[in-house]
């Protein structure tokens, strides 16, 4: 790979906006609704008002059309906007 060449996209799962996943209405961290930027079978990218630490663990509430699930989550990366 040359200096001016963009690295290849190593993603193995297709990312979709949350609006394309009809079964999920919203995602919450603690009691706060987060903005889901994209979601895939391997994770999600979100913006939230809470500072998260990389390598930390938390739980996300996935609010669906039929039920709500509390899912364990691992923070892989975090960037302050």
C-alpha positions as CSV (number, residue, x, y, z in Angstrom):
1,X,0.0,0.0,0.0
2,X,1.4,3.4,-1.0
3,X,1.4,6.6,1.1
4,X,-1.5,8.1,-0.9
5,X,-3.5,4.9,-1.2
6,X,-6.6,4.6,1.1
7,X,-6.6,1.5,3.3
8,X,-9.1,-1.2,2.3
9,X,-12.3,-1.4,4.3
10,X,-11.9,-4.4,6.6
11,X,-15.5,-4.5,7.8
12,X,-17.1,-7.9,7.6
13,X,-20.6,-6.9,8.4
14,X,-22.9,-4.5,6.5
15,X,-23.6,-1.2,8.4
16,X,-27.1,0.2,8.2
17,X,-28.8,3.2,9.6
18,X,-31.2,2.4,12.5
19,X,-34.2,3.5,10.4
20,X,-33.5,0.5,8.1
21,X,-34.0,-1.9,11.0
22,X,-37.8,-1.9,11.5
23,X,-37.7,-4.1,14.7
24,X,-35.7,-1.6,16.7
25,X,-37.3,1.7,17.8
26,X,-34.5,3.1,19.9
27,X,-31.3,2.3,21.9
28,X,-30.7,3.6,25.4
29,X,-27.6,3.8,27.6
30,X,-28.7,4.0,31.2
31,X,-31.9,6.2,30.9
32,X,-30.6,8.3,27.9
33,X,-31.6,7.6,24.3
34,X,-28.5,7.5,22.2
35,X,-28.1,8.5,18.5
36,X,-27.3,5.3,16.6
37,X,-25.2,6.3,13.6
38,X,-25.1,2.8,12.2
39,X,-25.8,-0.8,13.3
40,X,-24.6,-4.2,12.1
41,X,-24.5,-7.8,13.2
42,X,-21.2,-7.1,14.9
43,X,-21.9,-3.9,16.7
44,X,-23.1,-0.3,16.5
45,X,-21.7,3.2,16.3
46,X,-23.5,5.7,18.5
47,X,-23.2,9.2,19.8
48,X,-24.2,9.8,23.4
49,X,-24.0,12.4,26.1
50,X,-22.1,10.1,28.5
51,X,-18.3,9.7,28.4
52,X,-17.4,6.1,27.9
53,X,-14.0,4.5,28.5
54,X,-12.4,2.3,25.8
55,X,-12.3,-1.4,26.9
56,X,-15.0,-0.8,29.4
57,X,-18.3,-2.7,29.6
58,X,-21.8,-1.5,29.9
59,X,-25.4,-2.5,29.0
60,X,-27.6,-1.1,26.3
61,X,-31.3,-1.3,26.3
62,X,-32.6,-2.2,22.8
63,X,-36.2,-1.0,22.6
64,X,-38.0,-3.0,19.9
65,X,-41.5,-3.0,18.5
66,X,-42.4,-6.2,20.5
67,X,-40.0,-6.2,23.4
68,X,-37.1,-4.5,25.1
69,X,-33.8,-6.2,25.7
70,X,-30.9,-5.4,28.0
71,X,-27.7,-6.3,26.2
72,X,-24.2,-6.4,27.5
73,X,-21.9,-4.2,25.5
74,X,-18.1,-3.7,25.2
75,X,-16.7,-0.2,24.4
76,X,-14.1,-0.7,21.6
77,X,-13.4,2.9,20.7
78,X,-14.5,6.3,22.1
79,X,-13.9,9.7,20.7
80,X,-15.0,13.0,22.2
81,X,-16.7,15.1,19.5
